[in-house]
Amino acid sequence: MRIDFQREKAWWDAKATEEDEERGDEWVNKALRWREIEGILHRGVESILTVGGGTGHFSIPLARRGLRVTHLDISGEMLRVARRNAEGLDNVTFVEGNATDLKQFPGRAFDLVLNMDGAVSFCGELYKQAISETCRVARKFVLITASHRALMCAVWAEGSVKTRGAIVDAVYEMFENGTWHQAQHDDNKALSKGCTQDYFGAFKAFLPRELAGLLEGEGMEVVKCRCLGTLAALCDAGSLEAVRQDDGLKAKFLDLCDAFDEKILPGGFGTRNRAGLLAIGKPRT
Ligand SMILES: C[S@@+](CC[C@H](N)C(=O)[O-])C[C@H]1O[C@@H](n2cnc3c(N)ncnc32)[C@H](O)[C@@H]1O
C-alpha cells in the first residue's frame, strides 16, 4: 500500500506547533534517550545526522555542545521552528528531505545517525528503506527509536472498541504485521477521526527482535535493542509529575527506569507517549 509523502508532509506540518508540548510520560522517554546518546557521544563522535529531527529537541542542544549537526526533516514547518530555535548557531545545517532517500549523503558520512520517534515508524511500508538509509550513512553508531508493537496492539484494540464497538480488521493487522494505512481496511478512516486532520500517517510498529533483525540485515552489530521506560508507563500521572518536579528524585527514578528495562522487564513495551523501542547499532568492520 503506497505511502503518499505529500500527505504525510502536510500532516507533520500541521503538528509542528504542538511538537514541543510534553504529555504524560514523554519527558521520561526523552530523558532516557538523552542518557543513551550521552553514552555514545564520548566514543569519538564529532558529526551527527538527525533524521526526522523535528523542532530540534535533540539536534540543537547537540550543536550547542559544539558537535557538527545535520538536521533533516520532511516537514517544512518543523524545520521552520527548528531554525528559529537554533538562532545564532553556525554548526547545524537544516535540510528538507525524506528518511527513505538520503542519497545526498555519501556512505558512512556521519559518526552518529539519530533516527528517533517518527522517521522509521511513519514511513509505512518503506520502513526497511528508511532503516537501510539510516545505517548506510552511519560511520560509528546508529540510534533508532520506533514504535513498539506491544503497546500499539493495546492502543489499536482500545480505539477499535471505543469508536466501532467491535474488534475491526486494523487490530488484527497490528497484531500480525504491525502495520497501518488509512486505506488498508474499510473502517480505518473512521478510526482516525479526531486525529490531526482526521488522518493517521502510514505506520509500522515493531517487535524488538524484528527491529534487531533489520539492523543486522544492514550489516550492523546490535549493541542494544529494548524498550524505553516501561516503568513510567505503569506509574500514575500524579507520581510522575511529582518526580518531574524534583531533580534528585528524577535522577533516581530514571536509574530505576533503566534497571527496570534492563533487568525486570526486558521484553516490556516502553513509555505510552513517544516511541518506546530503542535500538543502537554499529557497523560491523
Ligand atoms: C514526533 S517527531 C520527533 C522529532 C525528534 N526526532 C524527537 O525525537 O524529538 C517526528 C518527526 O519525524 C519527521 N518525519 C516523519 N516522517 C519522515 C520522513 N519520511 N522523512 C523525514 N522526516 C520524517 C516529522 O516531520 C517529525 O518532525
The ligand as an SDF file (V2000), in Angstrom:
LIG
                    3D

 27 29  0  0  0  0  0  0  0  0999 V2000
    7.4390   13.0300   16.5680 C   0  0  0  0  0  0  0  0  0  0  0  0
    8.6210   13.9780   15.6900 S   0  0  0  0  0  0  0  0  0  0  0  0
   10.1440   13.5430   16.5210 C   0  0  0  0  0  0  0  0  0  0  0  0
   11.2070   14.6030   16.4390 C   0  0  0  0  0  0  0  0  0  0  0  0
   12.5430   14.2430   17.0750 C   0  0  0  0  0  0  0  0  0  0  0  0
   13.2300   13.2160   16.3210 N   0  0  0  0  0  0  0  0  0  0  0  0
   12.3860   13.7840   18.5030 C   0  0  0  0  0  0  0  0  0  0  0  0
   12.5980   12.6070   18.7690 O   0  0  0  0  0  0  0  0  0  0  0  0
   12.0320   14.6080   19.3610 O   0  0  0  0  0  0  0  0  0  0  0  0
    8.7730   13.0720   14.1590 C   0  0  0  0  0  0  0  0  0  0  0  0
    9.4920   13.8470   13.1020 C   0  0  0  0  0  0  0  0  0  0  0  0
    9.7890   12.9780   12.0200 O   0  0  0  0  0  0  0  0  0  0  0  0
    9.5540   13.6670   10.8120 C   0  0  0  0  0  0  0  0  0  0  0  0
    9.3200   12.6700    9.7400 N   0  0  0  0  0  0  0  0  0  0  0  0
    8.2800   11.8200    9.6160 C   0  0  0  0  0  0  0  0  0  0  0  0
    8.4170   11.0780    8.5070 N   0  0  0  0  0  0  0  0  0  0  0  0
    9.5860   11.4540    7.9300 C   0  0  0  0  0  0  0  0  0  0  0  0
   10.2880   11.0490    6.7770 C   0  0  0  0  0  0  0  0  0  0  0  0
    9.8050   10.1020    5.9530 N   0  0  0  0  0  0  0  0  0  0  0  0
   11.4520   11.6460    6.4820 N   0  0  0  0  0  0  0  0  0  0  0  0
   11.9470   12.6330    7.2780 C   0  0  0  0  0  0  0  0  0  0  0  0
   11.3290   13.0580    8.3970 N   0  0  0  0  0  0  0  0  0  0  0  0
   10.1620   12.4770    8.7230 C   0  0  0  0  0  0  0  0  0  0  0  0
    8.3490   14.5280   11.1240 C   0  0  0  0  0  0  0  0  0  0  0  0
    8.1900   15.6140   10.2300 O   0  0  0  0  0  0  0  0  0  0  0  0
    8.6530   14.9710   12.5420 C   0  0  0  0  0  0  0  0  0  0  0  0
    9.3890   16.1660   12.5570 O   0  0  0  0  0  0  0  0  0  0  0  0
  1  2  1  0
  2  3  1  0
  2 10  1  0
  3  4  1  0
  4  5  1  0
  5  6  1  0
  5  7  1  0
  7  8  2  0
  7  9  1  0
 10 11  1  0
 11 12  1  0
 11 26  1  0
 12 13  1  0
 13 14  1  0
 13 24  1  0
 14 15  1  0
 14 23  1  0
 15 16  2  0
 16 17  1  0
 17 18  1  0
 17 23  2  0
 18 19  1  0
 18 20  2  0
 20 21  1  0
 21 22  2  0
 22 23  1  0
 24 25  1  0
 24 26  1  0
 26 27  1  0
M  CHG  2   2   1   9  -1
M  END
$$$$
